[in-house]
Amino acid sequence: MLGVKLIERFKSIQVHALIPSDTGKTPTAATRGKLINHKIKPFSKSVSVAEGLLPYGLPTTDFLEPSIDPHLKPIYLVEALADLYGRLESSSESNKSLLFMEQYSLLRSLGDPKPLRRCLCAARQNAGDVHSKIVLSAWLRFERREDELVGLSAMDCGGHILECPKAALVSGYCLNSIHDRCQCLEDHSKVFDKPILKGNEDSDVSFCIGNEKIQCVRYRIAALSRAFNVMLFGRFLESKMDKIDFSRDGISVKGMRAVEVYSRTRRLDLFSPEVVLELLSFANRFCCEEMKSDCDAHLASLVGNIEDALILIEYGLEETANLVVASCLQVMLRELPSSLHNWKVMKFFCSSEAMERLARVGHASFLLYYFLSQIAMEESMVSNMTVMLLERLEECAKERWQKALALHQLGVVLLERKEYKDAQGFFAAAAAAGNAYSMAGVARAKHKQGQQYSAYKLMSSLISECKPVGWMYQERSLYNIGKEKILDLETATELDPTLSFPYKYRAVAKVEEKQISAAIVEIDKIIGFKLSPDCLELRAWFFIALADYESALRDIRVVLTLEPNYMMFHGKVTGNYLIKLLSHWAQKWSLADCWMQLYQRWSGIDDIGSLAIIHQMLVNDPGKSLLLFRQSLLLLRLNCQKAAMRCLRSARNHSSSEHERLVYEGWILYDTGHREEALSRADKSILLQRSFEALFLKAYVLADTSLDPESSSYVIQILEEALKCPSDGLRKGQALNNLGSIYVDSGKLDLAADCYMNALEIKHTRAHQGLARVYHQRNKRQAAYDEMTKLIEKAQNNASAYEKRSEYCGREMAKSDLDIATQLDPLRTYPYRYRAAVLMDDQKDTEAVEEVTKAIAFKLDLQMLHLRAAFYESMGNVTSALQDCQAALCFDPDHKETLDLYYRARDLAVNRQLM
């Protein structure tokens, strides 16, 4: 009966397009201007501000839907990671590289770039063939977006051995560390040359080409290949001849002279590239394997740019010169993403015929097309090129996970292209290959084709058969109505509070009920811990409807900070155009006013407000590296690493001096795991000028380890010297805070208190936390609690303050503070760990495991897995402890505490089997 009622209820539901436009298509650049000019009315007394700024009306729930993520999302991710770790332990060396790429594909849905980079580094370290090396080296370079750094060529590697283009062209395993340095700066001009073979033998045979005679040493030519040996010393007529006609053998006089020189010297550096190409063809024709190998290697060493690559790759493919093709491919891949828009480059990748040509020389692989397709999807989800690259990816897929990934991503792209029937087929195939998340894609495609009840049944079946996951209920909510829809969204948020769609839907639903202020409160819940352009845009719409143009302007500025090319209002209007319109109703600030506002927001820990002020200042001074650096610091604090690194690279590019550029390069290196190189950049900058930022960078990098007393003293000395250098209060407050922290660690509480008090005098509000720590060390727990209360009252973003205050009060008050922290920011794991530890102390083992498991469902990380493994060990559940340890080690295979726990659990399991 329920099924019958649902069918009747769904009959009247219209299937809406995501973008409400006449054609359903996103406007092109050519038509976008017309949309802006004709849709947005000019402001006048007869036209309200809101009407002019909301040309398409407020968003409605009919047009809201979450995107299907283009990643693998195993329902049982911990089990999948544990299984993968076990396979890595027992795998042969030749298979490890691909296993690390499988690990990469499993971790991508988590959104943390650090374990992803670790996977790529491990895959590159364990790659033995040249093809895999060039792809992974280019991939690592792309992940750091070196292409955005002005003054660096695509072939620069900065000394990073795993990204070195020359090291990538050498076959064989080389398990270098990520921190090892390559030898790129040394002279490699003769890396492919052989030792010179001296000899002045008299010639005893001539090769005639037209009227020219090239005199050669018979046994030298015979030594080039078995074919020549048989010709010159076998039963052929040529063995008795002292003149052999080579006019019809496809080689020029210059080429044959080069053959003669090579036969004696084994040198190629004496000849032009054109002659070496002729030698390569000659070597292929007469099976001269050594000559071919030398020509291949020599030509490969000459490829330095896209123009060289486009010329030589054709010869390499024609002559099956593997290393030449590898070298050309390497340049093309290291020029990504710009080379993606060069049709001359992409013709070598996109079609089936192109892939077959690459396959003949061993350069078509799942790895190659995985890399290319990921970049293509970032550039455009709906382009024909993206579809073709994904089709090649699917053709190269051999293992089950590879097929599931390729098929799922094809489904995602075709769904975006509104090719719903084909998308449904690919999603279904991906689900059959093991990716249960693809069932959400099947349901969505059915829904788009008007099969809403079928989509509902599909998701309901999945929910009943599998462990419940937030995205399942989120997806089913799209096909449900009324109270059941709201209930599904609430369940989705309960299981996974990081899903943004439920918050957006509830907010827009409140707008439809004319409760705009309540809608802002709802969308604020997720903006408070997960900053994204779409949620900020939605809030901006709400503020415009309330005529709060200052707040709307703030949010739009932050949207453009996160994504400079973001299009507002269903992709119809540029953010910069809206800023221009809203600025008429915003207060005008001078540069001094902006700095004052920035100080106020920074001291109030209003990171979003601070970002908006900096964006406004950068409009007037777009090349101000100091502001771009401040922007990157705020974005890192907000966990927006991609945008932060983009700002940091921009700061580096706009540096006004060498010493300043070195500082920003140091931060880039530090944030990508190159600690020693970051320290080197700081030292070089200090040699040029002893600036605050250079000294602060050095102290920060040095302090990022367990400091012994001597090292602590050195870092203190550097920070004290930094504080003597010119800088603004924002940065000096941070330096004082860091200095105070080191003093506390060193037991120098009076000096630490002085630092924190001085920081508070210049409005560095976070110093309250350090001062609370000092009070706590002095056994003044109430004073520590009061100090943290001051921080909570001042800070705009105060989840961490509630978390820290919980350390300075009794169990019940601590629980209350941690519950608030979880409500404000569910991604903070300490509250879950604390609550679980309390439950364990109360001997409520099962409840403790459930508390940790609740967080692991949406915040999978090493600490949580390690804690649950420890709980399982104490409960005697060795199998589950082993599984969690294995999954945790996928995040950091060298984590000592987890390794110790893993070995203990493994030994215990072995002993039990022997009993």
C-alpha positions in Angstrom: 0.0 0.0 0.0 2.9 2.4 0.8 4.3 1.7 -2.7 0.9 2.6 -4.3 0.6 5.8 -2.3 4.2 6.8 -3.3 3.4 6.2 -6.9 0.4 8.4 -6.7 2.3 11.1 -4.9 5.1 11.1 -7.4 2.8 11.4 -10.4 2.3 15.1 -9.9 6.0 15.9 -9.3 7.7 17.7 -12.2 11.3 16.9 -13.0 13.1 20.2 -13.1 16.4 21.1 -14.7 19.2 22.2 -12.4 19.7 25.5 -14.2 16.4 27.4 -14.9 17.1 28.9 -18.3 15.2 28.9 -21.6 17.5 26.4 -23.3 18.8 24.6 -20.3 22.4 25.4 -21.4 25.0 27.4 -19.7 25.6 30.7 -21.6 28.8 31.1 -23.5 31.2 33.9 -23.0 29.7 35.7 -26.0 26.2 35.6 -24.7 27.0 36.2 -21.0 27.3 40.0 -21.5 23.8 40.1 -23.0 22.4 38.2 -20.1 24.0 40.7 -17.7 22.9 43.8 -19.6 19.3 42.7 -20.3 18.4 40.6 -17.3 19.7 43.0 -14.6 17.7 46.2 -14.5 19.6 49.4 -14.0 19.0 50.9 -10.6 16.7 53.8 -10.2 14.2 55.0 -7.7 11.4 52.9 -9.3 13.4 49.7 -9.1 14.2 48.2 -5.7 17.7 47.2 -4.9 16.8 43.6 -4.3 14.8 43.4 -7.6 17.8 44.7 -9.5 20.3 42.3 -7.8 18.1 39.2 -7.9 17.3 39.0 -11.7 16.5 35.3 -11.5 14.7 35.4 -8.1 15.8 33.6 -4.9 16.8 30.0 -5.3 14.1 27.4 -4.8 14.2 23.8 -3.5 13.1 22.5 -6.9 16.4 23.5 -8.5 18.7 22.2 -5.7 20.5 18.9 -5.9 24.0 17.7 -4.9 26.5 16.7 -7.4 27.7 13.1 -7.8 31.3 13.0 -6.8 33.7 11.6 -9.4 35.5 9.3 -6.9 35.3 5.8 -5.6 33.4 5.8 -2.3 33.5 2.3 -0.7 30.7 1.8 1.9 33.2 -0.2 3.9 36.2 2.1 3.4 38.2 0.9 6.5 37.9 -2.7 5.4 39.0 -1.7 1.8 42.0 0.2 3.1 43.0 -2.6 5.4 42.8 -5.2 2.6 44.9 -2.9 0.4 47.6 -2.5 3.1 47.7 -6.3 3.5 48.2 -6.7 -0.3 51.0 -4.1 -0.2 52.8 -6.0 2.5 52.9 -9.2 0.5 53.2 -7.6 -3.0 56.1 -8.0 -5.3 58.1 -4.9 -6.1 56.8 -4.7 -9.6 53.2 -4.4 -8.4 53.5 -1.9 -5.6 53.3 1.2 -7.7 49.8 0.4 -9.0 48.7 -0.6 -5.5 49.7 2.8 -4.2 47.6 4.3 -7.0 44.7 2.2 -5.9 45.2 3.6 -2.4 45.2 7.1 -3.9 41.9 6.4 -5.6 40.3 5.2 -2.4 41.6 8.2 -0.4 40.5 10.9 -2.9 37.0 11.1 -1.6 38.3 12.3 1.8 39.7 15.5 0.3 42.9 15.6 2.3 45.8 16.4 0.0 48.6 15.2 2.3 47.9 11.4 2.2 47.2 11.8 -1.6 50.6 13.3 -2.1 52.2 10.6 0.1 50.5 7.9 -2.2 51.8 9.6 -5.3 55.3 9.8 -3.9 55.2 6.1 -2.9 53.9 5.1 -6.3 56.8 7.0 -7.9 59.3 5.5 -5.6 58.2 2.0 -6.4 57.9 2.6 -10.2 60.5 0.6 -12.2 59.6 1.4 -15.8 60.3 4.7 -17.6 56.6 5.2 -18.6 55.3 5.1 -15.0 58.1 7.3 -13.8 57.4 10.1 -16.3 53.7 10.0 -15.6 54.1 10.1 -11.8 56.9 12.7 -11.9 54.6 15.0 -13.9 51.7 14.2 -11.6 53.7 15.2 -8.5 54.7 18.4 -10.2 51.1 19.1 -11.2 49.9 18.6 -7.7 52.2 21.3 -6.5 51.1 23.5 -9.5 54.6 24.5 -10.4 53.2 25.7 -13.7 51.9 28.8 -11.8 55.3 29.8 -10.7 56.7 32.6 -12.9 60.2 31.9 -14.2 60.2 28.2 -13.9 60.2 26.0 -17.0 58.3 22.7 -17.2 61.6 20.8 -17.0 62.6 22.4 -13.7 62.4 20.0 -10.8 63.9 22.2 -8.0 66.2 19.3 -7.1 63.3 17.0 -6.1 64.5 13.5 -7.1 61.0 12.1 -7.5 60.0 14.9 -9.9 63.3 15.0 -11.8 62.7 14.6 -15.6 66.2 13.1 -16.1 65.9 10.5 -13.4 62.5 9.5 -14.8 64.1 8.5 -18.1 66.3 5.9 -16.4 64.7 2.5 -16.1 64.9 0.5 -12.9 63.9 0.8 -9.3 65.4 3.6 -7.3 63.8 3.9 -3.9 64.8 7.5 -3.2 63.3 9.4 -0.4 61.1 12.4 -1.1 63.8 14.5 0.5 66.7 13.2 -1.6 68.2 15.7 -4.1 68.7 14.9 -7.8 71.7 15.8 -9.8 70.0 18.0 -12.4 72.4 20.9 -12.0 75.4 18.7 -12.8 76.6 18.3 -16.4 74.6 15.5 -18.0 75.6 16.2 -21.5 77.2 12.8 -22.0 74.9 10.8 -19.8 73.8 8.6 -22.8 77.2 8.5 -24.6 79.5 5.4 -24.7 83.3 5.5 -24.2 85.1 6.4 -27.3 86.6 3.4 -29.1 89.9 4.6 -30.7 91.2 3.0 -33.8 93.0 3.9 -37.1 92.3 0.8 -39.1 92.6 0.9 -42.8 89.3 0.9 -44.6 88.6 -2.3 -46.6 85.1 -1.8 -47.9 83.2 1.2 -49.5 79.5 1.9 -49.5 78.5 3.8 -52.7 75.6 6.2 -52.7 75.3 7.8 -56.1 78.7 9.0 -57.1 79.9 9.2 -53.5 82.0 6.5 -51.8 82.1 6.1 -48.0 85.1 4.1 -47.0 84.5 1.9 -43.9 86.2 -0.8 -41.9 84.4 -4.1 -42.8 84.5 -5.7 -39.3 83.3 -2.5 -37.7 80.3 -2.3 -39.9 79.7 -6.0 -39.4 79.7 -5.5 -35.7 76.7 -3.2 -35.9 74.2 -6.0 -36.3 73.8 -9.7 -37.2 72.4 -8.6 -40.6 75.5 -6.8 -41.5 77.7 -9.5 -40.1 76.0 -12.1 -42.4 76.1 -9.6 -45.3 79.8 -8.8 -45.0 81.2 -12.2 -43.8 78.6 -14.7 -44.8 77.7 -16.3 -48.2 76.2 -13.2 -49.8 77.9 -11.6 -52.8 78.7 -8.5 -50.7 81.2 -10.5 -48.6 83.5 -10.7 -51.7 82.9 -7.1 -52.8 85.0 -4.1 -51.8 82.3 -1.7 -53.2 78.7 -2.1 -52.1 75.9 -0.1 -53.7 73.7 1.5 -51.0 71.9 4.0 -53.2 68.6 2.3 -52.8 68.8 1.7 -49.0 67.2 4.9 -47.9 70.2 6.7 -46.4 72.0 9.8 -47.5 75.7 10.3 -47.9 75.9 12.4 -44.7 74.0 9.7 -42.9 76.3 6.9 -44.2 79.3 8.9 -43.2 77.8 9.1 -39.7 77.3 5.3 -39.7 81.0 4.9 -40.4 82.1 7.3 -37.6 79.7 5.7 -35.2 81.0 2.2 -36.1 84.4 3.3 -34.9 83.6 5.7 -32.0 80.1 4.9 -30.8 79.6 8.6 -30.6 76.5 10.6 -31.6 77.2 14.0 -30.1 79.2 14.8 -33.3 76.0 14.9 -35.4 73.0 17.1 -35.8 69.6 15.8 -34.7 68.6 15.3 -38.3 71.5 13.0 -38.9 70.8 11.1 -35.7 67.2 10.6 -36.8 68.5 9.2 -40.1 70.7 6.8 -38.1 67.7 5.8 -36.0 65.8 4.8 -39.2 68.9 3.0 -40.5 69.3 1.1 -37.3 65.7 -0.1 -37.5 66.1 -1.2 -41.1 69.3 -3.2 -40.4 68.5 -4.4 -36.9 71.3 -2.5 -35.3 70.1 -2.7 -31.7 73.0 -0.9 -30.0 72.8 1.9 -32.5 69.1 2.2 -32.1 69.3 2.3 -28.4 72.0 5.0 -28.5 70.0 7.1 -31.0 66.9 6.7 -28.9 68.7 7.8 -25.8 70.5 10.7 -27.5 67.4 12.1 -29.2 65.5 11.7 -25.9 68.0 14.0 -24.2 67.4 16.7 -26.8 63.7 17.2 -26.0 63.3 20.4 -24.0 60.0 22.0 -25.0 56.7 21.4 -26.6 57.9 22.3 -30.1 60.7 19.7 -29.8 58.3 17.1 -28.5 55.7 17.6 -31.2 58.4 17.1 -33.9 60.3 14.2 -32.4 57.3 12.2 -31.1 56.2 11.4 -34.6 59.6 10.0 -35.4 59.6 8.1 -32.2 56.3 6.5 -32.9 57.3 5.7 -36.4 60.6 4.2 -35.5 59.3 2.6 -32.2 61.9 4.6 -30.2 60.5 4.1 -26.7 62.8 6.6 -25.0 62.2 9.4 -27.5 58.4 8.9 -27.1 58.8 8.9 -23.3 60.8 12.1 -23.4 58.3 13.8 -25.6 55.4 12.6 -23.5 57.2 13.8 -20.4 57.4 17.4 -21.8 53.7 17.3 -22.8 52.7 16.1 -19.4 54.8 18.5 -17.5 53.2 21.4 -19.5 49.8 20.4 -18.1 47.3 22.0 -17.8 48.2 24.4 -20.6 49.0 21.6 -23.0 45.5 20.3 -22.5 44.3 23.1 -24.7 46.8 22.5 -27.5 45.1 20.3 -30.1 48.5 19.4 -31.6 49.3 17.8 -28.2 46.0 16.2 -27.4 45.7 14.5 -30.8 48.3 12.0 -29.5 46.0 11.0 -26.6 42.3 11.4 -27.3 41.4 8.9 -30.1 41.5 5.1 -30.0 44.0 5.2 -32.9 46.3 7.6 -31.0 46.2 5.3 -28.0 47.0 2.2 -30.1 50.1 4.1 -31.5 51.2 4.8 -28.0 50.6 1.2 -27.0 52.9 -0.1 -29.7 55.8 1.6 -28.0 54.6 0.8 -24.4 53.3 4.2 -23.6 49.5 3.7 -23.2 48.4 2.9 -19.7 45.7 3.3 -17.2 48.1 5.5 -15.2 48.6 7.9 -18.1 44.9 8.3 -18.8 44.0 8.5 -15.1 46.3 11.5 -14.9 45.1 13.1 -18.1 41.4 12.6 -17.4 41.6 14.0 -13.8 43.0 17.3 -15.2 40.5 17.3 -18.0 37.7 17.0 -15.5 39.0 19.8 -13.5 39.2 22.0 -16.6 35.8 21.0 -18.0 33.4 18.3 -16.9 31.4 18.5 -20.2 34.0 18.8 -22.9 34.3 16.2 -25.7 38.0 15.9 -24.8 37.1 14.9 -21.3 34.8 12.2 -22.6 37.4 10.8 -25.0 40.1 10.7 -22.4 37.7 8.8 -20.0 36.8 6.4 -22.8 40.5 5.7 -23.2 40.8 5.3 -19.5 38.1 2.6 -19.5 39.8 0.8 -22.4 43.1 0.7 -20.4 41.4 -0.5 -17.2 42.3 -4.1 -16.3 41.7 -4.5 -12.6 38.3 -4.3 -11.0 38.8 -1.0 -9.2 40.2 0.6 -12.4 37.0 -0.4 -14.3 34.8 0.9 -11.5 36.6 4.2 -11.4 36.6 4.8 -15.2 33.0 3.7 -15.6 31.8 5.9 -12.7 33.6 8.9 -14.0 32.1 8.5 -17.4 28.7 8.3 -15.8 29.4 11.6 -13.9 30.5 13.4 -17.0 27.6 12.2 -19.1 25.2 13.2 -16.4 26.6 16.7 -16.5 26.2 16.7 -20.2 22.5 15.7 -19.8 23.1 12.4 -21.6 21.1 10.6 -19.0 20.5 7.2 -20.6 24.2 6.6 -21.3 25.1 7.9 -17.9 22.8 5.4 -16.3 24.4 2.6 -18.2 27.9 3.6 -17.1 26.8 4.0 -13.5 25.2 0.6 -13.5 28.4 -0.9 -14.9 30.5 0.8 -12.3 28.2 -0.5 -9.5 28.5 -4.0 -11.0 32.3 -3.6 -10.9 32.1 -2.9 -7.1 31.5 0.8 -6.6 28.2 0.9 -4.6 28.3 4.7 -4.7 27.6 4.5 -8.4 24.0 3.4 -7.5 23.4 7.1 -6.5 24.3 7.9 -10.1 21.9 5.3 -11.5 19.1 6.7 -9.3 19.9 10.3 -10.4 19.9 9.3 -14.1 16.6 7.6 -13.6 15.2 10.6 -11.9 16.3 12.9 -14.8 14.5 10.6 -17.2 11.2 10.9 -15.2 11.6 7.7 -13.2 11.4 9.2 -9.8 9.7 6.2 -8.0 12.2 3.8 -9.5 15.0 6.0 -8.2 13.4 6.0 -4.8 13.0 2.2 -4.7 16.7 1.8 -5.8 18.0 4.0 -2.9 15.6 2.4 -0.4 16.9 -1.0 -1.4 20.5 0.1 -1.0 19.8 1.5 2.5 18.1 -1.7 3.6 20.9 -3.9 2.3 24.0 -2.0 3.3 25.5 -0.2 6.3 23.7 3.2 6.3 25.9 6.1 5.0 25.0 9.8 4.9 25.0 10.0 1.1 22.4 7.3 0.7 19.8 9.2 2.7 20.8 12.4 1.0 20.3 10.8 -2.4 16.9 9.3 -1.4 15.7 12.6 -0.1 15.7 13.9 -3.7 13.0 11.4 -4.6 11.0 11.6 -1.4 8.5 14.3 -0.5 7.0 15.9 2.6 8.1 14.9 6.1 9.9 11.8 4.8 12.2 14.1 2.7 13.0 16.2 5.7 13.6 13.1 7.8 16.0 11.7 5.2 17.9 15.0 5.2 18.2 15.0 9.0 19.4 11.4 9.0 22.0 12.3 6.3 23.3 15.2 8.5 23.4 12.9 11.6 25.4 10.3 9.8 27.6 12.7 7.9 27.4 16.4 9.0 29.9 17.4 6.3 27.4 17.0 3.5 26.4 20.5 2.4 23.2 19.7 0.5 21.0 19.1 3.5 21.9 22.4 5.0 21.3 24.2 1.7 17.9 22.5 1.2 16.7 23.3 4.7 17.9 26.9 4.3 16.2 27.4 1.0 13.0 25.8 2.3 13.0 28.4 5.1 13.3 31.1 2.5 10.3 29.7 0.7 8.4 30.1 4.0 9.6 33.7 4.2 12.0 32.9 7.1 15.1 34.4 5.6 16.9 35.1 8.9 16.3 31.4 9.9 17.7 30.4 6.5 20.9 32.3 7.3 21.2 30.6 10.7 20.8 27.2 9.0 23.5 27.8 6.2 25.8 29.3 8.9 26.0 25.9 10.5 28.1 24.4 7.7 29.9 27.6 6.7 31.2 27.7 10.3 33.3 24.6 9.7 33.4 23.9 5.9 33.9 26.9 3.7 32.7 26.5 0.1 31.7 28.9 -2.7 28.2 27.4 -3.2 27.2 27.9 0.4 28.7 31.4 0.6 26.8 32.3 -2.6 23.6 31.0 -1.2 24.1 33.1 2.0 24.8 36.2 -0.2 21.5 35.7 -2.0 19.8 35.6 1.4 21.5 38.8 2.6 20.5 40.6 -0.6 16.9 39.6 0.0 17.3 41.2 3.5 18.9 44.3 1.9 22.0 43.6 4.0 24.3 44.5 1.2 27.5 44.8 3.3 27.2 41.2 4.4 26.3 40.1 0.8 29.4 41.9 -0.5 31.6 40.3 2.2 30.4 36.8 1.1 30.9 37.4 -2.6 34.4 38.7 -2.0 35.2 35.5 -0.1 33.6 33.4 -2.9 36.0 35.0 -5.4 38.9 34.5 -3.0 38.2 30.8 -3.1 37.4 30.6 -6.8 38.4 33.8 -8.8 36.3 32.8 -11.8 33.2 31.7 -10.0 29.9 32.6 -11.7 27.0 33.7 -9.6 23.2 33.3 -10.1 23.1 29.9 -11.8 26.3 30.7 -13.7 24.9 33.8 -15.3 26.7 36.7 -13.6 30.3 37.2 -12.7 31.1 37.9 -9.1 33.1 41.0 -9.9 30.0 42.5 -11.6 27.9 41.9 -8.5 30.6 43.5 -6.4 30.5 46.5 -8.6 26.7 46.7 -8.2 26.7 46.2 -4.4 29.5 48.7 -3.9 27.0 51.5 -4.5 25.4 50.6 -1.1 28.5 49.7 0.8 30.6 52.0 3.0 33.6 53.4 1.2 36.9 52.7 2.9 40.3 54.2 2.4 43.5 52.0 2.6 43.9 53.1 6.2 40.3 52.2 6.9 40.8 48.8 5.4 43.9 48.1 7.6 41.9 49.2 10.6 39.0 46.9 9.7 41.5 44.0 9.0 43.0 44.4 12.5 39.5 44.4 14.1 38.4 41.3 12.2 41.7 39.5 12.7 41.7 40.2 16.4 38.1 39.0 16.6 39.1 35.7 14.8 36.7 36.6 12.0 38.5 34.8 9.3 35.8 35.2 6.7 35.5 39.0 7.4 39.3 39.3 7.2 39.4 37.5 3.8 36.8 39.9 2.5 38.8 43.0 3.6 42.0 41.6 2.0 40.1 40.9 -1.2 39.0 44.5 -1.3 42.5 45.8 -0.7 43.8 43.6 -3.5 41.4 45.1 -6.0 43.2 48.4 -5.6 46.7 46.8 -5.4 46.5 43.3 -7.0 50.2 42.8 -6.9 50.7 43.3 -3.2 52.6 40.2 -2.2 52.2 41.0 1.5 48.4 40.9 1.2 48.4 37.7 -0.8 50.6 36.1 1.8 48.1 37.2 4.6 45.3 35.7 2.4 47.1 32.4 2.2 47.5 32.2 6.0 43.8 32.8 6.5 42.8 30.2 3.9 45.1 27.6 5.5 43.4 28.4 8.9 40.0 27.7 7.2 41.3 24.4 5.7 41.1 25.7 2.2 44.5 24.4 1.1 44.0 24.6 -2.6 43.1 28.3 -2.6 45.8 29.0 0.1 48.5 27.5 -2.1 47.3 29.5 -5.1 47.5 32.7 -3.1 51.0 31.7 -1.8 52.2 31.1 -5.4 50.8 34.4 -6.4 52.6 36.1 -3.5 55.8 34.5 -4.7 55.2 35.7 -8.3 54.6 39.3 -7.2 57.5 39.5 -4.8 59.3 42.8 -5.1 62.7 41.4 -4.0 64.8 38.3 -4.0 64.8 37.8 -0.2 61.0 38.1 -0.2 60.6 35.6 -3.0 62.7 33.1 -1.1 60.5 33.4 2.0 57.3 32.5 0.0 59.1 29.7 -1.8 60.1 28.4 1.6 56.5 28.4 2.8 55.4 26.6 -0.4 58.1 23.9 0.1 57.2 23.5 3.8 53.5 23.1 3.0 54.3 20.4 0.5 56.5 18.4 2.8 59.9 19.6 1.9 61.1 20.8 5.3 64.8 20.9 4.7 64.5 22.8 1.5 62.2 25.3 3.2 64.9 25.8 5.8 67.4 26.4 3.1 65.3 29.1 1.5 64.9 30.8 4.8 68.7 30.8 5.4 69.3 32.2 1.9 66.7 35.0 2.5 68.3 35.8 5.8 71.7 36.2 4.1 70.2 38.7 1.8 68.3 40.6 4.5 67.4 39.8 8.1 63.7 40.3 7.8 60.9 39.4 10.2 59.3 36.9 7.7 62.5 35.1 6.9 63.4 34.7 10.6 59.9 33.7 11.4 59.9 31.0 8.7 63.1 29.6 10.0 61.9 29.4 13.6 58.6 27.9 12.5 60.2 25.1 10.5 62.8 24.4 13.2 60.0 24.2 15.9 58.1 21.7 13.8 59.8 18.8 15.6 60.3 17.7 19.2 62.7 20.3 20.4 65.5 19.5 22.9 66.7 22.3 25.3 69.5 23.4 23.0 67.2 23.5 19.9 64.6 25.4 21.9 67.1 28.0 22.9 68.1 28.5 19.3 64.5 28.9 18.1 63.8 31.4 21.0 66.9 33.3 19.8 65.6 33.5 16.2 62.1 34.6 17.3 63.5 37.3 19.6 65.6 38.6 16.7 62.5 38.5 14.4 60.5 40.6 16.8 63.2 43.3 16.6 62.6 43.5 12.8 60.0 45.8 11.2 56.6 44.1 10.8 52.9 44.8 11.5 51.0 43.8 14.7 49.2 40.9 13.0 52.4 39.0 12.4 54.2 40.2 15.6 51.3 38.9 17.6 51.8 35.4 16.0 55.5 35.5 16.7 54.9 36.4 20.4 52.4 33.6 20.6 54.8 31.1 19.2 57.6 32.3 21.4 55.3 32.0 24.4 54.5 28.4 23.5 58.2 27.4 23.3 58.8 29.1 26.7 56.0 27.0 28.2 57.5 23.9 26.8 60.8 24.9 28.3 59.3 25.5 31.7 59.9 29.3 31.5 56.4 30.3 32.6 57.1 33.9 33.5 58.7 34.7 30.2 55.8 32.9 28.4 53.2 35.0 30.3 55.0 38.2 29.3 54.9 37.1 25.6 51.2 36.4 25.8 50.4 39.6 27.6 52.4 41.6 25.0 50.5 39.7 22.2 47.2 40.6 23.8 48.2 44.3 24.0 48.4 44.3 20.2 45.1 42.5 19.9 46.3 39.0 19.2 43.3 37.4 20.7 44.5 33.8 20.4 47.1 34.6 23.1 44.3 34.0 25.6 44.7 30.3 24.9 48.5 30.5 25.6 47.9 32.4 28.8 45.4 29.9 29.9 48.0 27.2 29.4 50.4 29.2 31.7 47.8 29.4 34.4 47.1 25.7 34.1 50.9 24.9 34.4 50.8 27.0 37.6 47.9 24.9 38.9 45.5 27.9 38.6 42.8 25.9 36.8 40.0 28.5 37.4 42.1 31.3 36.0 42.9 29.1 32.9 39.1 28.5 32.5 38.4 32.2 32.8 41.0 33.1 30.2 39.5 30.7 27.7 36.1 32.2 28.4 37.5 35.6 27.3 38.6 34.0 24.1 35.2 32.4 23.5 33.5 35.8 24.0 35.8 37.6 21.6 36.2 35.0 18.8 33.9 34.8 15.9 35.1 31.2 15.2 35.3 29.7 18.7 34.9 25.9 18.3 38.5 25.3 19.2 38.2 27.6 22.2 35.4 25.5 23.6 37.5 22.4 23.0 40.5 23.9 24.8 38.4 25.2 27.7 37.2 21.7 28.4 40.7 20.9 29.6 40.3 23.3 32.5 37.1 22.2 34.1 35.3 19.2 35.6 33.9 16.2 33.6 30.4 17.5 33.2 31.4 21.0 32.2 34.0 19.6 29.9 31.4 17.4 28.3 29.1 20.4 27.8 32.0 22.4 26.2 32.9 19.5 23.9 29.3 19.0 22.8 29.2 22.7 21.8 32.5 22.2 20.0 31.1 19.3 18.1 28.0 21.2 17.2 30.0 24.1 15.9 32.6 22.0 14.1 31.9 18.3 13.7 35.2 17.8 12.0 37.1 18.3 15.3 38.0 14.8 16.5 39.2 15.6 20.0 35.7 15.8 21.5 34.9 12.3 20.1 38.2 10.9 21.5 37.5 12.5 24.9 34.0 11.2 25.2 35.2 7.7 24.1 38.0 7.7 26.7 35.5 8.7 29.4 33.3 5.8 28.4 36.2 3.4 28.4 37.1 4.6 31.9 33.5 3.8 32.9 34.0 0.3 31.4 31.5 1.0 28.7 33.7 -0.5 26.0 31.0 -0.9 23.3 29.7 2.6 23.7 33.3 4.0 23.5 33.8 2.2 20.2 30.5 3.5 18.9 31.5 7.0 19.8 34.7 6.8 17.8 33.0 4.9 15.0 30.5 7.7 14.7 33.3 10.1 13.8 35.2 7.7 11.6 32.1 7.4 9.4 32.7 11.0 8.1 36.2 11.9 9.4 38.5 9.0 8.7 42.0 9.7 9.8 45.0 8.0 11.5 44.3 9.2 15.0 40.7 8.0 15.1 41.6 4.6 13.6 44.6 4.2 16.0 42.3 5.0 19.0 39.7 2.5 18.0 42.3 -0.1 17.3 43.6 0.4 20.9 40.1 0.0 22.2 39.7 -3.2 20.3 43.0 -4.5 21.6 42.0 -3.8 25.2 38.7 -5.6 24.5 40.5 -8.7 23.1 39.1 -8.1 19.6 42.4 -8.7 17.8 40.9 -9.0 14.3 39.3 -5.6 14.4 42.4 -4.0 16.0 44.5 -5.4 13.1 42.0 -4.1 10.6 42.0 -0.5 12.0 45.8 -0.5 12.3 46.2 -1.5 8.6 43.8 1.2 7.5 45.6 3.8 9.7 48.9 2.9 8.2 47.6 3.8 4.8 47.6 7.4 6.0 51.2 7.2 7.4 53.0 3.9 7.0 55.8 5.1 9.4 53.6 6.1 12.3 55.5 4.5 15.2 52.7 4.1 17.8 50.4 2.5 15.2 53.1 0.2 14.0 53.8 -0.9 17.5 50.2 -1.6 18.1 49.9 -3.4 14.8 52.9 -5.7 15.5 51.5 -6.5 19.0 48.1 -7.4 17.6 49.6 -9.4 14.8 51.8 -11.4 17.2 48.8 -12.0 19.4 46.7 -13.2 16.4 49.5 -15.6 15.4 49.9 -17.0 18.9 46.1 -17.6 19.1 46.3 -19.6 15.9 49.1 -21.8 17.2 47.2 -22.6 20.4 
